[in-house]
Amino acid sequence: MSSLLSNKYSGVVAKGMEVVQLFDSHTTKLRVAVDWNAAGIAAGLPRNLCIKSNWSGMFDDVDIHVLEARFYHFLTDKLTVPTATCYYADWDNDGSGHGVVVLEDLIDHGGKFDHSTQHCGVDGIAASLADLAKLHGGLWDSPLITPEAAPWLPTSMDVPVDYVQVRIM
């Protein structure tokens, strides 16, 4: 943690770190509590962080981890909606789809981790769709997300048409 964050926060040292929770789903979330030195405290680094990557080994055939790291690196400071504070984002450019982000722990703000297979109800779906509309609306027609400006950003999910037709029927 010291090596990762000292690139951005000079003199920062993690004097100690403990695992709070490991949550494996389509991405691995490792919640940690960090004891920072004086430089870390002065930089405003929080005690609680969430490290996201794909340590589970599942979904190695998708690049969601690279996309998330690039999203936090390139776009979050330009959004009109709040996002988790990102302290570090990096990815491999070798086609492996590996990426990692170090974020503030949103549990501290009332957030929770669910699994993608958990039922969230009609109200949960409606709230999620409203939030996604705000996220996408803030960059609608933006020159920041054109194929020229962000060639890393896919323009479709490349879902096979046959699958979509079967699911709709």
Secondary structure as the mmCIF struct_conf table of DSSP 4:
data_model
#
loop_
_struct_conf.conf_type_id
_struct_conf.id
_struct_conf.beg_label_comp_id
_struct_conf.beg_label_asym_id
_struct_conf.beg_label_seq_id
_struct_conf.end_label_comp_id
_struct_conf.end_label_asym_id
_struct_conf.end_label_seq_id
HELX_RH_AL_P HELX_RH_AL_P1 SER A 2 SER A 6
TURN_TY1_P TURN_TY1_P1 ASN A 7 LYS A 8
BEND BEND1 TYR A 9 TYR A 9
TURN_TY1_P TURN_TY1_P2 SER A 10 GLY A 11
STRN STRN1 ALA A 14 ASP A 24
BEND BEND2 SER A 25 THR A 27
STRN STRN2 THR A 28 TRP A 36
HELX_RH_AL_P HELX_RH_AL_P2 ALA A 38 ALA A 42
TURN_TY1_P TURN_TY1_P3 ALA A 43 GLY A 44
BEND BEND3 ARG A 47 ARG A 47
STRN STRN3 ASN A 48 SER A 53
BEND BEND4 SER A 56 SER A 56
TURN_TY1_P TURN_TY1_P4 MET A 58 ASP A 61
BEND BEND5 VAL A 62 VAL A 62
HELX_RH_AL_P HELX_RH_AL_P3 ILE A 64 PHE A 74
TURN_TY1_P TURN_TY1_P5 LEU A 75 LEU A 75
HELX_RH_3T_P HELX_RH_3T_P1 THR A 76 LYS A 78
BEND BEND6 THR A 80 VAL A 81
STRN STRN4 CYS A 86 TRP A 91
BEND BEND7 ASN A 93 SER A 96
STRN STRN5 GLY A 99 GLU A 104
HELX_RH_3T_P HELX_RH_3T_P2 LEU A 106 HIS A 109
TURN_TY1_P TURN_TY1_P6 GLY A 110 GLY A 110
TURN_TY1_P TURN_TY1_P7 SER A 116 THR A 117
BEND BEND8 GLN A 118 GLN A 118
HELX_RH_AL_P HELX_RH_AL_P4 GLY A 121 GLY A 137
TURN_TY1_P TURN_TY1_P8 GLY A 138 ASP A 141
HELX_RH_3T_P HELX_RH_3T_P3 PRO A 143 ILE A 145
BEND BEND9 THR A 146 THR A 146
TURN_TY1_P TURN_TY1_P9 PRO A 147 ALA A 149
TURN_TY1_P TURN_TY1_P10 PRO A 151 TRP A 152
BEND BEND10 LEU A 153 LEU A 153
BEND BEND11 THR A 155 SER A 156
HELX_RH_AL_P HELX_RH_AL_P5 VAL A 161 ILE A 168
#
